Amino acid sequence: MPNIVRPYRSPLGILGASVTIAIALLTLYMQFQDENYKKAVYAVAIFYLLGILYFALYGRNQLILSPEEEFAMSKGEKGHA
């Protein structure tokens, strides 16, 4: 839906997103250089995987549409849900 009104656009655009990803990857790399942080990163990864499994097996079947999802399903037309 390229023509719908969007309340916010990043002033940095794709370049800003690319720099953010690079900083995140560098931070993750540096954490793996320290044994104490490496254990914590693995623990967090396991925690996230368990959360994804929970959502995939149970949580997604309990969802209801939010106002934003109703808007997306109506393709931006008002009065449709």
C-alpha positions in Angstrom: 0.0 0.0 0.0 2.4 2.7 -1.2 -0.2 5.5 -1.1 -1.5 5.3 2.5 -0.6 8.1 5.0 2.2 7.2 7.3 2.7 9.2 10.4 6.5 8.8 10.6 9.3 8.3 8.2 12.9 7.9 9.3 15.0 10.9 8.2 18.0 8.5 7.8 16.1 6.0 5.5 17.9 2.8 4.3 21.3 4.2 5.1 20.3 4.6 8.8 18.9 1.1 8.9 22.1 -0.3 7.3 24.3 1.5 9.8 22.1 0.2 12.7 22.4 -3.4 11.5 26.2 -3.0 11.1 26.5 -1.6 14.7 24.4 -4.5 16.0 26.5 -7.1 14.3 29.7 -5.5 15.5 28.3 -5.5 19.1 27.3 -9.2 18.8 30.8 -10.1 17.5 32.5 -8.2 20.3 30.3 -10.0 22.9 31.4 -13.4 21.5 35.0 -12.4 22.1 34.4 -12.5 25.9 33.7 -15.9 27.5 31.3 -14.4 30.1 29.2 -12.6 27.5 29.3 -15.7 25.1 27.4 -17.7 27.8 24.9 -14.9 28.2 24.3 -14.6 24.4 23.7 -18.3 24.2 21.2 -18.2 27.1 19.3 -15.3 25.5 19.2 -17.2 22.2 17.7 -20.2 23.9 15.2 -18.0 25.7 14.1 -16.5 22.3 13.9 -19.9 20.6 11.7 -21.1 23.4 9.5 -18.0 23.0 9.2 -18.6 19.3 8.3 -22.2 19.8 5.6 -21.2 22.4 4.1 -18.7 20.0 4.2 -21.1 17.0 2.6 -24.0 18.9 0.1 -22.1 21.1 0.1 -18.3 21.0 -0.7 -17.7 17.4 -4.0 -19.6 17.8 -5.1 -17.2 20.5 -4.7 -14.0 18.5 -7.4 -11.4 17.7 -7.0 -8.6 15.2 -5.7 -5.3 16.5 -6.9 -2.0 15.0 -3.7 -1.9 12.9 -4.3 -5.4 11.5 -8.0 -4.5 10.7 -6.7 -1.5 8.8 -4.2 -3.6 6.8 -6.9 -6.2 6.0 -9.2 -3.5 4.7 -6.3 -2.2 2.5 -6.5 1.2 4.1 -10.2 1.8 3.3 -12.2 3.4 6.1 -15.2 1.6 7.5 -14.1 -1.9 6.6 -13.0 -4.5 9.1 
